[in-house]
Amino acid sequence: MIRRAMLPLLTSANGQHFLAHLPRKVTTPFIAAELAVAKTRPVSPQTMQEVEELAIAVRHRRMSCNNEVLTPGVTSLAAPVFDHRGELACTIALVGGAGGLDLAWDGVPARMLAAAARRFSERLGAPDAMLDAAS
């Protein structure tokens, strides 16, 4: 039996990169479903304007985090990896226990994760413009 699981776009560190980098025609049904239950999660964006603001911030930072939103006691940082077309290929993440992973955007884990995502993107032939934005 194959079991599938999908991380939410709005509240998971990995999902936020798919939110930020995939076309809205792909993500809209998932966003709508998550917004429909967002009132039960006060840490989640509540409106499309908040969703767009989140996507802009994630694109700008090239990093996202989840601070115990999905699972109490679990935190994560994620970064995007781009392919030779400049499209999102995947994300990579660091996951740790609460208080055990520095979530600062300029902290050592974030810098190491960003460098690894850049190297991975380079190996996939990401265009220089994508790599320069990740520096």
VMD Tcl script that builds the backbone (N, CA, C; Angstrom):
set m [mol new atoms 405]
animate dup $m
set s [atomselect $m all]
$s set {name element resname resid chain x y z} {
  {N N MET 1 A 0.833 -1.165 0.000}
  {CA C MET 1 A 0.000 0.000 0.000}
  {C C MET 1 A 0.891 1.247 0.000}
  {N N ILE 2 A 0.547 2.200 -0.840}
  {CA C ILE 2 A 1.269 3.463 -0.891}
  {C C ILE 2 A 0.507 4.484 -0.068}
  {N N ARG 3 A 1.210 5.112 0.839}
  {CA C ARG 3 A 0.614 6.181 1.638}
  {C C ARG 3 A 1.220 7.496 1.188}
  {N N ARG 4 A 0.390 8.475 1.058}
  {CA C ARG 4 A 0.860 9.786 0.646}
  {C C ARG 4 A 0.560 10.791 1.729}
  {N N ALA 5 A 1.475 11.696 1.893}
  {CA C ALA 5 A 1.282 12.793 2.829}
  {C C ALA 5 A 1.733 14.069 2.134}
  {N N MET 6 A 1.076 15.145 2.437}
  {CA C MET 6 A 1.439 16.408 1.828}
  {C C MET 6 A 1.542 17.458 2.931}
  {N N LEU 7 A 2.651 18.174 2.927}
  {CA C LEU 7 A 2.815 19.249 3.892}
  {C C LEU 7 A 2.015 20.463 3.435}
  {N N PRO 8 A 1.432 21.200 4.359}
  {CA C PRO 8 A 0.664 22.385 3.973}
  {C C PRO 8 A 1.559 23.472 3.381}
  {N N LEU 9 A 0.995 24.232 2.450}
  {CA C LEU 9 A 1.733 25.328 1.819}
  {C C LEU 9 A 1.928 26.502 2.770}
  {N N LEU 10 A 0.967 26.761 3.601}
  {CA C LEU 10 A 0.983 27.980 4.395}
  {C C LEU 10 A 1.737 27.862 5.709}
  {N N THR 11 A 1.821 26.682 6.267}
  {CA C THR 11 A 2.393 26.563 7.609}
  {C C THR 11 A 3.606 25.643 7.715}
  {N N SER 12 A 4.026 25.020 6.636}
  {CA C SER 12 A 5.240 24.205 6.712}
  {C C SER 12 A 6.383 24.937 6.021}
  {N N ALA 13 A 7.580 24.758 6.538}
  {CA C ALA 13 A 8.745 25.430 5.951}
  {C C ALA 13 A 8.938 24.997 4.500}
  {N N ASN 14 A 8.817 23.711 4.214}
  {CA C ASN 14 A 8.972 23.236 2.833}
  {C C ASN 14 A 7.838 23.740 1.949}
  {N N GLY 15 A 6.606 23.632 2.433}
  {CA C GLY 15 A 5.449 24.043 1.653}
  {C C GLY 15 A 5.489 25.501 1.251}
  {N N GLN 16 A 6.040 26.352 2.108}
  {CA C GLN 16 A 6.087 27.777 1.797}
  {C C GLN 16 A 6.914 28.082 0.546}
  {N N HIS 17 A 7.883 27.242 0.221}
  {CA C HIS 17 A 8.651 27.467 -1.014}
  {C C HIS 17 A 7.830 27.084 -2.241}
  {N N PHE 18 A 7.009 26.063 -2.111}
  {CA C PHE 18 A 6.120 25.720 -3.222}
  {C C PHE 18 A 5.083 26.829 -3.397}
  {N N LEU 19 A 4.593 27.372 -2.293}
  {CA C LEU 19 A 3.696 28.524 -2.344}
  {C C LEU 19 A 4.367 29.690 -3.061}
  {N N ALA 20 A 5.610 29.961 -2.716}
  {CA C ALA 20 A 6.322 31.133 -3.232}
  {C C ALA 20 A 6.775 30.988 -4.677}
  {N N HIS 21 A 7.045 29.769 -5.129}
  {CA C HIS 21 A 7.699 29.601 -6.433}
  {C C HIS 21 A 6.880 28.894 -7.507}
  {N N LEU 22 A 5.767 28.286 -7.140}
  {CA C LEU 22 A 4.927 27.653 -8.159}
  {C C LEU 22 A 3.862 28.631 -8.637}
  {N N PRO 23 A 3.379 28.446 -9.863}
  {CA C PRO 23 A 2.324 29.337 -10.375}
  {C C PRO 23 A 1.054 29.233 -9.534}
  {N N ARG 24 A 0.353 30.352 -9.389}
  {CA C ARG 24 A -0.888 30.360 -8.616}
  {C C ARG 24 A -1.922 29.405 -9.188}
  {N N LYS 25 A -1.920 29.187 -10.503}
  {CA C LYS 25 A -2.907 28.254 -11.063}
  {C C LYS 25 A -2.704 26.845 -10.497}
  {N N VAL 26 A -1.501 26.535 -10.060}
  {CA C VAL 26 A -1.218 25.234 -9.442}
  {C C VAL 26 A -1.569 25.246 -7.961}
  {N N THR 27 A -1.244 26.331 -7.289}
  {CA C THR 27 A -1.387 26.357 -5.832}
  {C C THR 27 A -2.758 26.816 -5.324}
  {N N THR 28 A -3.534 27.497 -6.156}
  {CA C THR 28 A -4.810 28.070 -5.702}
  {C C THR 28 A -5.743 27.075 -5.013}
  {N N PRO 29 A -5.956 25.872 -5.556}
  {CA C PRO 29 A -6.866 24.944 -4.854}
  {C C PRO 29 A -6.369 24.566 -3.451}
  {N N PHE 30 A -5.063 24.435 -3.308}
  {CA C PHE 30 A -4.494 24.076 -2.007}
  {C C PHE 30 A -4.591 25.249 -1.037}
  {N N ILE 31 A -4.328 26.456 -1.550}
  {CA C ILE 31 A -4.452 27.653 -0.711}
  {C C ILE 31 A -5.888 27.798 -0.223}
  {N N ALA 32 A -6.850 27.639 -1.131}
  {CA C ALA 32 A -8.266 27.774 -0.764}
  {C C ALA 32 A -8.642 26.784 0.330}
  {N N ALA 33 A -8.188 25.551 0.200}
  {CA C ALA 33 A -8.499 24.533 1.207}
  {C C ALA 33 A -7.875 24.889 2.558}
  {N N GLU 34 A -6.655 25.389 2.535}
  {CA C GLU 34 A -5.993 25.750 3.792}
  {C C GLU 34 A -6.613 26.992 4.422}
  {N N LEU 35 A -6.999 27.970 3.597}
  {CA C LEU 35 A -7.646 29.163 4.139}
  {C C LEU 35 A -9.002 28.826 4.748}
  {N N ALA 36 A -9.651 27.818 4.216}
  {CA C ALA 36 A -10.960 27.416 4.738}
  {C C ALA 36 A -10.880 26.942 6.181}
  {N N VAL 37 A -9.727 26.420 6.584}
  {CA C VAL 37 A -9.561 25.961 7.966}
  {C C VAL 37 A -8.590 26.837 8.754}
  {N N ALA 38 A -8.147 27.927 8.152}
  {CA C ALA 38 A -7.140 28.790 8.786}
  {C C ALA 38 A -7.610 29.398 10.101}
  {N N LYS 39 A -8.889 29.595 10.245}
  {CA C LYS 39 A -9.407 30.201 11.486}
  {C C LYS 39 A -9.087 29.342 12.704}
  {N N THR 40 A -8.868 28.056 12.481}
  {CA C THR 40 A -8.539 27.169 13.601}
  {C C THR 40 A -7.046 27.197 13.924}
  {N N ARG 41 A -6.272 27.870 13.070}
  {CA C ARG 41 A -4.824 27.975 13.273}
  {C C ARG 41 A -4.424 29.446 13.256}
  {N N PRO 42 A -4.392 30.102 14.390}
  {CA C PRO 42 A -4.117 31.539 14.401}
  {C C PRO 42 A -2.740 31.924 13.862}
  {N N VAL 43 A -1.813 30.977 13.758}
  {CA C VAL 43 A -0.480 31.300 13.228}
  {C C VAL 43 A -0.439 31.213 11.702}
  {N N SER 44 A -1.520 30.795 11.095}
  {CA C SER 44 A -1.607 30.639 9.650}
  {C C SER 44 A -2.118 31.931 9.011}
  {N N PRO 45 A -1.665 32.231 7.776}
  {CA C PRO 45 A -2.283 33.359 7.071}
  {C C PRO 45 A -3.800 33.159 7.009}
  {N N GLN 46 A -4.525 34.255 7.128}
  {CA C GLN 46 A -5.985 34.188 7.168}
  {C C GLN 46 A -6.642 34.683 5.884}
  {N N THR 47 A -5.907 35.460 5.089}
  {CA C THR 47 A -6.462 36.058 3.868}
  {C C THR 47 A -5.503 35.861 2.704}
  {N N MET 48 A -6.009 36.066 1.484}
  {CA C MET 48 A -5.130 35.971 0.310}
  {C C MET 48 A -4.051 37.044 0.361}
  {N N GLN 49 A -4.359 38.203 0.903}
  {CA C GLN 49 A -3.326 39.237 1.025}
  {C C GLN 49 A -2.191 38.749 1.928}
  {N N GLU 50 A -2.522 38.123 3.040}
  {CA C GLU 50 A -1.497 37.577 3.927}
  {C C GLU 50 A -0.727 36.446 3.256}
  {N N VAL 51 A -1.402 35.637 2.452}
  {CA C VAL 51 A -0.736 34.568 1.705}
  {C C VAL 51 A 0.286 35.169 0.749}
  {N N GLU 52 A -0.110 36.198 0.012}
  {CA C GLU 52 A 0.805 36.835 -0.943}
  {C C GLU 52 A 1.974 37.496 -0.229}
  {N N GLU 53 A 1.719 38.105 0.912}
  {CA C GLU 53 A 2.807 38.713 1.688}
  {C C GLU 53 A 3.802 37.649 2.150}
  {N N LEU 54 A 3.287 36.501 2.574}
  {CA C LEU 54 A 4.147 35.396 2.970}
  {C C LEU 54 A 4.995 34.925 1.786}
  {N N ALA 55 A 4.373 34.741 0.628}
  {CA C ALA 55 A 5.095 34.285 -0.562}
  {C C ALA 55 A 6.204 35.267 -0.946}
  {N N ILE 56 A 5.918 36.550 -0.881}
  {CA C ILE 56 A 6.923 37.571 -1.207}
  {C C ILE 56 A 8.090 37.491 -0.230}
  {N N ALA 57 A 7.795 37.362 1.056}
  {CA C ALA 57 A 8.855 37.284 2.069}
  {C C ALA 57 A 9.721 36.047 1.866}
  {N N VAL 58 A 9.103 34.914 1.558}
  {CA C VAL 58 A 9.855 33.671 1.355}
  {C C VAL 58 A 10.741 33.790 0.114}
  {N N ARG 59 A 10.204 34.355 -0.977}
  {CA C ARG 59 A 11.023 34.555 -2.184}
  {C C ARG 59 A 12.195 35.480 -1.900}
  {N N HIS 60 A 11.948 36.538 -1.158}
  {CA C HIS 60 A 12.994 37.514 -0.857}
  {C C HIS 60 A 14.099 36.905 0.018}
  {N N ARG 61 A 13.713 36.169 1.055}
  {CA C ARG 61 A 14.682 35.591 1.994}
  {C C ARG 61 A 15.370 34.345 1.465}
  {N N ARG 62 A 14.670 33.620 0.561}
  {CA C ARG 62 A 15.146 32.307 0.109}
  {C C ARG 62 A 15.279 31.343 1.277}
  {N N MET 63 A 14.436 31.529 2.255}
  {CA C MET 63 A 14.473 30.703 3.453}
  {C C MET 63 A 13.092 30.798 4.095}
  {N N SER 64 A 12.688 29.728 4.748}
  {CA C SER 64 A 11.437 29.735 5.497}
  {C C SER 64 A 11.650 28.926 6.771}
  {N N CYS 65 A 10.751 29.119 7.729}
  {CA C CYS 65 A 10.890 28.343 8.962}
  {C C CYS 65 A 9.519 27.918 9.475}
  {N N ASN 66 A 9.553 26.905 10.270}
  {CA C ASN 66 A 8.367 26.412 10.964}
  {C C ASN 66 A 8.785 26.272 12.413}
  {N N ASN 67 A 8.176 27.087 13.249}
  {CA C ASN 67 A 8.526 27.079 14.664}
  {C C ASN 67 A 7.412 26.424 15.469}
  {N N GLU 68 A 7.372 25.096 15.431}
  {CA C GLU 68 A 6.409 24.284 16.176}
  {C C GLU 68 A 4.961 24.488 15.734}
  {N N VAL 69 A 4.732 24.975 14.521}
  {CA C VAL 69 A 3.368 25.191 14.051}
  {C C VAL 69 A 2.692 23.861 13.724}
  {N N LEU 70 A 3.374 22.994 13.013}
  {CA C LEU 70 A 2.770 21.716 12.608}
  {C C LEU 70 A 2.814 20.673 13.708}
  {N N THR 71 A 3.958 20.570 14.342}
  {CA C THR 71 A 4.146 19.549 15.364}
  {C C THR 71 A 4.800 20.181 16.581}
  {N N PRO 72 A 4.121 20.168 17.714}
  {CA C PRO 72 A 4.739 20.732 18.918}
  {C C PRO 72 A 6.098 20.085 19.182}
  {N N GLY 73 A 7.073 20.929 19.481}
  {CA C GLY 73 A 8.412 20.428 19.789}
  {C C GLY 73 A 9.312 20.265 18.582}
  {N N VAL 74 A 8.793 20.518 17.370}
  {CA C VAL 74 A 9.596 20.347 16.153}
  {C C VAL 74 A 9.694 21.673 15.414}
  {N N THR 75 A 10.924 22.053 15.065}
  {CA C THR 75 A 11.174 23.268 14.290}
  {C C THR 75 A 11.932 22.908 13.025}
  {N N SER 76 A 11.868 23.788 12.030}
  {CA C SER 76 A 12.611 23.522 10.790}
  {C C SER 76 A 12.904 24.812 10.045}
  {N N LEU 77 A 13.964 24.749 9.262}
  {CA C LEU 77 A 14.335 25.769 8.294}
  {C C LEU 77 A 14.369 25.083 6.939}
  {N N ALA 78 A 13.903 25.753 5.893}
  {CA C ALA 78 A 13.937 25.164 4.549}
  {C C ALA 78 A 14.440 26.193 3.543}
  {N N ALA 79 A 15.053 25.690 2.482}
  {CA C ALA 79 A 15.565 26.533 1.394}
  {C C ALA 79 A 15.211 25.881 0.058}
  {N N PRO 80 A 15.028 26.699 -0.983}
  {CA C PRO 80 A 14.665 26.162 -2.289}
  {C C PRO 80 A 15.886 25.729 -3.096}
  {N N VAL 81 A 15.671 24.757 -3.963}
  {CA C VAL 81 A 16.679 24.306 -4.927}
  {C C VAL 81 A 16.062 24.484 -6.314}
  {N N PHE 82 A 16.815 25.117 -7.203}
  {CA C PHE 82 A 16.315 25.414 -8.547}
  {C C PHE 82 A 17.031 24.575 -9.598}
  {N N ASP 83 A 16.316 24.279 -10.680}
  {CA C ASP 83 A 16.883 23.468 -11.758}
  {C C ASP 83 A 17.423 24.351 -12.882}
  {N N HIS 84 A 17.802 23.710 -13.978}
  {CA C HIS 84 A 18.419 24.405 -15.110}
  {C C HIS 84 A 17.472 25.394 -15.798}
  {N N ARG 85 A 16.178 25.273 -15.543}
  {CA C ARG 85 A 15.202 26.218 -16.110}
  {C C ARG 85 A 14.911 27.368 -15.155}
  {N N GLY 86 A 15.531 27.333 -13.977}
  {CA C GLY 86 A 15.263 28.345 -12.967}
  {C C GLY 86 A 13.978 28.076 -12.212}
  {N N GLU 87 A 13.478 26.857 -12.323}
  {CA C GLU 87 A 12.237 26.481 -11.639}
  {C C GLU 87 A 12.557 25.700 -10.373}
  {N N LEU 88 A 11.635 25.764 -9.437}
  {CA C LEU 88 A 11.813 25.040 -8.184}
  {C C LEU 88 A 11.881 23.543 -8.470}
  {N N ALA 89 A 12.971 22.924 -8.054}
  {CA C ALA 89 A 13.136 21.482 -8.242}
  {C C ALA 89 A 12.727 20.729 -6.973}
  {N N CYS 90 A 13.108 21.280 -5.837}
  {CA C CYS 90 A 12.794 20.668 -4.545}
  {C C CYS 90 A 13.173 21.645 -3.451}
  {N N THR 91 A 12.973 21.234 -2.236}
  {CA C THR 91 A 13.444 22.011 -1.091}
  {C C THR 91 A 14.309 21.102 -0.236}
  {N N ILE 92 A 15.172 21.724 0.537}
  {CA C ILE 92 A 15.930 20.965 1.535}
  {C C ILE 92 A 15.679 21.639 2.887}
  {N N ALA 93 A 15.710 20.852 3.924}
  {CA C ALA 93 A 15.361 21.394 5.234}
  {C C ALA 93 A 16.249 20.824 6.333}
  {N N LEU 94 A 16.371 21.623 7.369}
  {CA C LEU 94 A 16.962 21.193 8.628}
  {C C LEU 94 A 15.808 21.088 9.618}
  {N N VAL 95 A 15.770 20.019 10.363}
  {CA C VAL 95 A 14.693 19.794 11.327}
  {C C VAL 95 A 15.326 19.527 12.689}
  {N N GLY 96 A 14.763 20.134 13.707}
  {CA C GLY 96 A 15.303 19.927 15.045}
  {C C GLY 96 A 14.230 20.044 16.098}
  {N N GLY 97 A 14.617 19.724 17.296}
  {CA C GLY 97 A 13.705 19.883 18.424}
  {C C GLY 97 A 13.620 21.339 18.826}
  {N N ALA 98 A 12.534 21.694 19.452}
  {CA C ALA 98 A 12.347 23.073 19.903}
  {C C ALA 98 A 13.523 23.494 20.770}
  {N N GLY 99 A 14.078 24.643 20.454}
  {CA C GLY 99 A 15.219 25.153 21.201}
  {C C GLY 99 A 16.545 24.552 20.770}
  {N N GLY 100 A 16.517 23.526 19.951}
  {CA C GLY 100 A 17.756 22.877 19.527}
  {C C GLY 100 A 18.248 23.318 18.160}
  {N N LEU 101 A 17.436 24.076 17.427}
  {CA C LEU 101 A 17.807 24.545 16.097}
  {C C LEU 101 A 17.674 26.055 16.077}
  {N N ASP 102 A 18.778 26.730 15.800}
  {CA C ASP 102 A 18.774 28.190 15.695}
  {C C ASP 102 A 17.979 28.572 14.450}
  {N N LEU 103 A 16.879 29.295 14.619}
  {CA C LEU 103 A 16.013 29.679 13.511}
  {C C LEU 103 A 16.309 31.080 12.979}
  {N N ALA 104 A 17.355 31.717 13.456}
  {CA C ALA 104 A 17.700 33.065 12.980}
  {C C ALA 104 A 18.061 33.012 11.501}
  {N N TRP 105 A 17.540 33.986 10.741}
  {CA C TRP 105 A 17.798 34.010 9.293}
  {C C TRP 105 A 19.284 34.133 8.987}
  {N N ASP 106 A 20.060 34.727 9.879}
  {CA C ASP 106 A 21.496 34.878 9.645}
  {C C ASP 106 A 22.328 33.968 10.543}
  {N N GLY 107 A 21.680 33.005 11.176}
  {CA C GLY 107 A 22.382 32.072 12.054}
  {C C GLY 107 A 23.195 31.052 11.266}
  {N N VAL 108 A 24.030 30.335 11.966}
  {CA C VAL 108 A 24.890 29.326 11.328}
  {C C VAL 108 A 24.070 28.279 10.574}
  {N N PRO 109 A 23.010 27.702 11.155}
  {CA C PRO 109 A 22.238 26.710 10.389}
  {C C PRO 109 A 21.655 27.293 9.097}
  {N N ALA 110 A 21.120 28.510 9.157}
  {CA C ALA 110 A 20.536 29.131 7.960}
  {C C ALA 110 A 21.607 29.373 6.892}
  {N N ARG 111 A 22.765 29.841 7.307}
  {CA C ARG 111 A 23.849 30.080 6.326}
  {C C ARG 111 A 24.323 28.771 5.698}
  {N N MET 112 A 24.431 27.723 6.499}
  {CA C MET 112 A 24.854 26.422 5.968}
  {C C MET 112 A 23.793 25.855 5.021}
  {N N LEU 113 A 22.530 25.997 5.381}
  {CA C LEU 113 A 21.443 25.513 4.538}
  {C C LEU 113 A 21.405 26.271 3.213}
  {N N ALA 114 A 21.553 27.594 3.270}
  {CA C ALA 114 A 21.559 28.407 2.048}
  {C C ALA 114 A 22.720 28.006 1.139}
  {N N ALA 115 A 23.883 27.769 1.713}
  {CA C ALA 115 A 25.043 27.360 0.913}
  {C C ALA 115 A 24.810 25.993 0.273}
  {N N ALA 116 A 24.207 25.075 1.016}
  {CA C ALA 116 A 23.926 23.743 0.462}
  {C C ALA 116 A 22.896 23.838 -0.667}
  {N N ALA 117 A 21.862 24.655 -0.483}
  {CA C ALA 117 A 20.842 24.822 -1.532}
  {C C ALA 117 A 21.463 25.438 -2.779}
  {N N ARG 118 A 22.365 26.392 -2.597}
  {CA C ARG 118 A 23.047 27.012 -3.740}
  {C C ARG 118 A 23.892 25.969 -4.487}
  {N N ARG 119 A 24.661 25.167 -3.753}
  {CA C ARG 119 A 25.490 24.131 -4.391}
  {C C ARG 119 A 24.621 23.124 -5.148}
  {N N PHE 120 A 23.525 22.723 -4.540}
  {CA C PHE 120 A 22.609 21.776 -5.169}
  {C C PHE 120 A 22.039 22.396 -6.454}
  {N N SER 121 A 21.631 23.660 -6.377}
  {CA C SER 121 A 21.103 24.357 -7.551}
  {C C SER 121 A 22.154 24.463 -8.646}
  {N N GLU 122 A 23.387 24.768 -8.275}
  {CA C GLU 122 A 24.485 24.835 -9.251}
  {C C GLU 122 A 24.635 23.504 -9.970}
  {N N ARG 123 A 24.591 22.425 -9.200}
  {CA C ARG 123 A 24.752 21.085 -9.800}
  {C C ARG 123 A 23.608 20.749 -10.746}
  {N N LEU 124 A 22.436 21.342 -10.507}
  {CA C LEU 124 A 21.291 21.117 -11.391}
  {C C LEU 124 A 21.282 22.102 -12.555}
  {N N GLY 125 A 22.294 22.980 -12.615}
  {CA C GLY 125 A 22.416 23.907 -13.735}
  {C C GLY 125 A 21.544 25.136 -13.630}
  {N N ALA 126 A 21.205 25.542 -12.424}
  {CA C ALA 126 A 20.375 26.733 -12.249}
  {C C ALA 126 A 21.039 27.943 -12.899}
  {N N PRO 127 A 20.259 28.795 -13.551}
  {CA C PRO 127 A 20.821 30.007 -14.166}
  {C C PRO 127 A 21.508 30.906 -13.150}
  {N N ASP 128 A 22.508 31.638 -13.608}
  {CA C ASP 128 A 23.255 32.536 -12.722}
  {C C ASP 128 A 22.337 33.499 -11.979}
  {N N ALA 129 A 21.289 33.983 -12.627}
  {CA C ALA 129 A 20.374 34.927 -11.980}
  {C C ALA 129 A 19.742 34.302 -10.735}
  {N N MET 130 A 19.447 33.017 -10.780}
  {CA C MET 130 A 18.866 32.335 -9.623}
  {C C MET 130 A 19.921 32.173 -8.531}
  {N N LEU 131 A 21.147 31.884 -8.931}
  {CA C LEU 131 A 22.220 31.691 -7.957}
  {C C LEU 131 A 22.614 33.010 -7.311}
  {N N ASP 132 A 22.652 34.084 -8.120}
  {CA C ASP 132 A 23.017 35.402 -7.583}
  {C C ASP 132 A 22.017 35.852 -6.535}
  {N N ALA 133 A 20.742 35.548 -6.772}
  {CA C ALA 133 A 19.705 35.939 -5.823}
  {C C ALA 133 A 19.855 35.176 -4.516}
  {N N ALA 134 A 20.494 34.019 -4.567}
  {CA C ALA 134 A 20.653 33.185 -3.376}
  {C C ALA 134 A 21.898 33.552 -2.570}
  {N N SER 135 A 22.716 34.436 -3.077}
  {CA C SER 135 A 23.955 34.783 -2.375}
  {C C SER 135 A 23.719 35.654 -1.166}
}
mol reanalyze $m
mol bondsrecalc $m
mol representation Tube
mol addrep $m
